[in-house]
Amino acid sequence: MAVVLDLLNDDPRKKAGADAPRHPEKAHRPDSPVLRKPDWIRVKAPGSPKWAETHRIVKENGLVTVCEEAGCPNIGECWEKKHATFMIMGDTCTRACAFCNVKTGMPGALDPHEPAHIGEAVAKLGLSHVVITSVDRDDLADGGAEHFAQVIRAIRASSPRTTIEILTPDFLRKEGALEIVVAARPDVFNHNLETVPSKYLKVRPGARYFHSIRLLQRVKELDATIFTKSGIMVGLGEERNEVLQLMDDLRSADVDFITIGQYLQPTRKHHPVIRFVTPEEFTSFESVATAKGFLLASASPLTRSSHHAGEDFARLKAARLAKSGG
């Protein structure tokens, strides 16, 4: 994962609810077992001079990072490279996925100044590539689609050379929402499937697998020049053949890029890690995905959806050019 910057987490309007449980729907669940992490999950602690400089910029601009709060294993590497993923539309999600550590509840109103603030932050950080993600906003008529579009336009205005990747919710039952986002023309449209369809009822109960597949397919129908991307976690109890079928489903939707990473349990109230997938299995997944026709595939224990996003965008462009014979 790259640096996730939550611009609204310091909003004083949220302080009143600071003592509320982060995951009320999980509070009364029995603690699940936590497996000991294997050696290949361990990473070097952050602290390089470049990491410190990114840390300083984040703090001086009053930004809070989910990477810090969640203890992302890639924070040292990503912060050293000034990779940034901005989380928009607040810090409270209307969904309650079993794997996710984002706060669950009723979100507050959208901040009309947020697009401009993000545009300014991107310019100040000097980002060549930025990722914009969000919580699910089922409470909004368009699921936050217009807000996504405003953020994209603000970045284009303040930092026209920055390439933009968005990681969106599924906009379930939000007619016309996808069209609004695609019309703003991000460079990469990412929507994660998260897991195989047999695990949706337990892992991603508010979502619909084939709706997500159709969402990604529809992006290509609206604008074939936009790169599409999706990611999953493994270690949730899925079978290998299910992962391979998921790859086929994504390719049927003409998705360009797949990421596969190890699920890591945020707390003992979250879905347990069923097993740690070996590095050799990840290498095999990556080879199969490439053979199935993805322009790019990234599979490793520490792969995250926005990890190496800038470098991956350059690789995507090169792969598309090579495929077209240019």
C-alpha positions in Angstrom: 0.0 0.0 0.0 1.1 3.5 -0.7 0.7 6.4 1.8 -3.0 6.9 2.5 -3.8 10.4 3.5 -7.1 11.2 5.2 -7.7 14.9 5.0 -10.9 14.8 7.1 -9.7 12.8 10.1 -8.7 15.9 12.1 -12.2 17.5 11.5 -13.3 18.8 14.9 -16.8 17.8 14.1 -15.7 14.2 14.4 -14.1 14.7 17.9 -17.4 14.3 19.7 -17.7 10.7 18.4 -14.1 9.8 19.2 -15.1 7.4 22.0 -17.5 5.5 19.7 -16.5 2.0 18.8 -14.6 1.9 15.5 -16.4 -1.2 14.4 -19.7 -1.5 16.3 -20.8 -4.4 14.1 -17.7 -6.4 15.2 -17.6 -5.4 18.9 -19.4 -8.4 20.2 -17.8 -11.0 18.0 -15.6 -13.6 19.8 -11.9 -13.1 19.3 -10.6 -15.1 16.3 -7.1 -16.8 16.5 -4.2 -14.9 15.1 -1.6 -16.9 13.2 2.1 -16.2 13.7 3.4 -14.3 10.7 6.1 -16.1 8.6 9.4 -14.6 7.9 8.5 -13.5 4.4 5.9 -11.0 5.9 8.4 -9.1 7.9 9.8 -5.9 6.7 12.4 -3.3 7.7 11.2 -0.6 10.1 10.9 2.9 8.5 13.3 5.7 9.3 15.3 6.7 6.3 15.9 10.5 5.6 13.5 10.5 2.7 10.8 8.7 4.8 11.4 11.4 7.4 10.9 14.2 4.8 7.6 12.7 3.7 6.6 12.3 7.3 7.4 16.0 7.9 5.3 17.1 4.9 2.4 15.0 6.0 2.4 16.4 9.5 3.0 20.0 8.5 -0.1 19.9 6.3 -2.2 18.4 9.1 -2.7 15.1 7.2 -3.4 11.8 9.0 -2.2 8.6 7.4 -4.2 5.4 7.6 -0.9 3.7 6.8 0.4 4.8 10.2 -2.8 3.8 12.0 -3.0 0.4 10.3 0.7 -0.3 10.5 1.0 -1.0 6.8 4.1 -3.2 6.1 5.1 -1.1 3.1 5.1 2.3 4.8 8.9 2.6 4.9 9.3 1.9 1.2 6.4 4.0 0.0 7.0 7.0 2.1 10.7 7.0 1.0 9.4 7.4 -2.6 6.7 10.0 -1.7 3.9 7.8 -3.0 0.5 9.0 -1.8 -3.0 7.7 -1.8 -5.6 10.2 -0.6 -8.7 8.9 1.1 -11.6 11.2 0.3 -15.2 11.7 1.6 -14.3 11.1 5.3 -13.1 8.3 7.4 -16.4 6.5 8.1 -17.7 3.8 5.7 -21.3 2.7 5.3 -20.2 -0.9 4.7 -19.0 -3.4 7.2 -16.6 -5.7 5.4 -15.1 -8.4 7.6 -11.5 -7.7 6.4 -11.4 -3.9 6.6 -10.1 -1.7 9.4 -11.9 1.5 8.2 -14.4 2.9 10.7 -18.0 1.8 10.2 -21.0 4.1 10.7 -23.0 7.0 9.3 -20.6 9.4 7.6 -20.7 13.2 7.9 -21.4 15.7 5.1 -18.9 16.0 2.3 -16.4 18.8 2.6 -16.9 21.1 -0.4 -13.3 22.4 0.0 -11.7 18.9 -0.1 -11.1 18.7 -3.9 -9.1 22.0 -3.7 -7.2 20.9 -0.6 -6.2 17.7 -2.3 -5.1 19.5 -5.5 -2.9 21.8 -3.4 -1.4 18.9 -1.5 -0.6 17.0 -4.7 1.2 20.0 -6.0 3.1 20.6 -2.7 4.2 17.0 -2.5 5.4 17.1 -6.1 3.7 13.8 -7.0 4.1 12.4 -10.5 1.4 9.8 -9.8 -1.4 9.9 -7.2 -4.0 7.5 -6.1 -7.4 8.6 -4.9 -9.5 6.2 -2.9 -12.6 6.6 -0.6 -14.9 5.0 1.8 -18.2 3.6 0.6 -20.8 6.3 0.7 -24.1 4.5 0.2 -25.8 7.4 1.9 -25.2 9.7 -1.1 -27.5 9.7 -4.1 -24.5 9.2 -6.5 -22.3 7.3 -4.1 -19.8 10.2 -4.2 -19.2 10.0 -7.9 -19.4 13.8 -8.5 -16.9 14.3 -5.6 -14.5 11.9 -7.2 -14.8 13.9 -10.5 -14.2 17.2 -8.7 -11.1 15.8 -7.0 -9.8 14.6 -10.4 -10.4 18.0 -12.0 -8.8 19.9 -9.1 -5.6 17.8 -9.4 -5.5 18.4 -13.2 -5.8 22.1 -12.5 -3.1 22.3 -9.8 -0.7 19.6 -11.1 -1.4 18.9 -14.8 1.6 16.6 -15.2 0.4 14.3 -12.4 -1.2 11.0 -13.6 -4.3 10.0 -11.6 -5.4 6.6 -10.4 -8.7 6.1 -8.7 -9.7 3.3 -6.4 -13.5 3.4 -6.2 -16.4 1.8 -4.4 -18.8 -0.3 -6.5 -21.5 2.4 -6.8 -24.1 -0.3 -6.2 -27.6 0.9 -7.2 -26.3 4.3 -8.1 -27.4 4.8 -11.7 -25.3 7.1 -13.7 -22.5 7.4 -11.1 -19.9 5.5 -13.0 -20.4 7.6 -16.1 -19.7 10.8 -14.0 -16.4 9.4 -12.8 -15.3 8.1 -16.2 -16.1 11.4 -17.8 -13.5 13.1 -15.6 -10.9 10.8 -17.3 -8.7 9.3 -14.7 -5.6 7.6 -16.1 -6.3 4.3 -14.2 -9.7 3.1 -12.8 -9.2 0.6 -10.0 -12.0 -1.3 -8.3 -11.0 -4.2 -6.1 -12.9 -7.5 -6.1 -11.1 -8.2 -2.8 -11.9 -12.0 -2.8 -13.4 -14.9 -4.7 -17.3 -15.0 -5.0 -17.7 -17.9 -2.6 -16.4 -15.7 0.2 -18.5 -12.6 -0.4 -21.2 -13.3 2.1 -18.7 -13.5 4.9 -15.9 -11.2 3.7 -17.7 -8.5 1.6 -21.4 -8.9 2.4 -22.5 -5.5 1.2 -21.1 -6.0 -2.3 -22.1 -8.2 -5.3 -19.3 -10.0 -7.2 -20.7 -9.8 -10.7 -21.8 -6.2 -10.3 -18.1 -5.4 -9.6 -17.1 -7.3 -12.7 -19.7 -5.5 -14.8 -18.5 -2.1 -13.3 -15.0 -2.7 -14.6 -16.3 -3.9 -18.0 -18.4 -0.8 -18.3 -15.4 1.5 -17.8 -13.8 0.0 -20.9 -17.1 0.4 -22.8 -17.2 4.1 -21.9 -13.6 4.9 -22.5 -11.2 2.2 -23.8 -8.2 4.4 -23.2 -8.5 4.2 -19.4 -6.5 1.5 -17.8 -8.5 -0.8 -15.6 -7.3 -2.6 -12.5 -8.5 -4.9 -9.7 -7.0 -6.6 -6.7 -7.7 -9.4 -4.3 -6.4 -10.8 -1.0 -5.6 -14.4 -0.5 -5.4 -16.4 2.7 -9.1 -16.0 3.4 -9.9 -19.6 2.7 -10.2 -19.5 -1.1 -9.2 -22.4 -3.3 -6.6 -22.0 -6.1 -9.0 -22.9 -8.8 -11.3 -20.1 -7.6 -8.5 -17.5 -8.0 -7.9 -18.8 -11.5 -11.6 -18.5 -12.4 -11.6 -14.9 -11.0 -8.7 -14.1 -13.3 -10.8 -15.3 -16.2 -13.7 -13.2 -15.1 -11.6 -10.1 -15.0 -10.1 -10.9 -18.4 -13.7 -11.3 -19.8 -14.2 -7.7 -18.6 -10.9 -6.6 -20.4 -9.2 -5.6 -17.1 -5.6 -4.7 -17.7 -4.0 -5.2 -14.3 -4.5 -7.6 -11.4 -2.9 -7.4 -7.9 -2.8 -10.3 -5.5 -1.6 -9.9 -1.9 -1.7 -11.7 1.4 -4.6 -10.8 3.7 -3.4 -9.6 7.1 -5.9 -9.5 10.0 -6.3 -6.0 11.4 -7.7 -7.1 14.8 -8.9 -10.3 16.5 -12.5 -9.1 15.7 -11.9 -9.3 12.0 -12.0 -12.3 9.6 -9.1 -14.6 10.6 -6.2 -15.4 8.4 -6.9 -19.0 7.3 -3.3 -19.4 6.0 -0.3 -17.6 4.8 0.2 -18.2 1.1 3.9 -18.9 0.2 6.0 -16.7 -2.0 6.2 -19.6 -4.5 2.4 -19.7 -4.8 2.4 -15.9 -5.5 5.0 -16.3 -8.2 2.8 -19.0 -9.8 -0.3 -16.7 -9.6 1.7 -13.9 -11.3 2.8 -16.2 -14.1 -0.7 -17.6 -14.7 -2.2 -14.1 -14.8 0.4 -13.0 -17.4 -0.4 -16.0 -19.5 -4.1 -15.2 -19.3 -3.5 -11.9 -21.0 -3.3 -9.2 -18.3 -1.0 -6.3 -19.4 0.4 -6.4 -15.9 0.2 -8.7 -12.8 1.6 -8.2 -9.4 1.4 -11.0 -6.9 3.4 -11.2 -3.7 2.8 -11.4 0.1 3.2 -7.7 0.5 1.5 -6.6 -2.7 -1.2 -4.0 -2.0 -3.5 -2.3 -4.4 -1.6 1.0 -4.6 1.9 -0.4 -3.9 4.3 0.8 -6.6 1.4 2.5 -8.4 3.6 5.1 -10.1 6.1 2.6 -11.5 3.2 0.2 -12.4 1.6 3.0 -14.5 4.7 3.4 -16.5 4.9 -0.4 -17.0 1.2 -0.5 -18.1 1.8 2.2 -20.8 4.8 0.3 -22.1 2.9 -3.0 -22.1 0.0 -1.5 -24.0 2.4 0.1 -26.6 4.2 -3.2 -27.0 1.0 -5.1 -27.5 -0.2 -2.6 -30.2 3.1 -3.0 -32.0 3.9 0.7 -31.5 
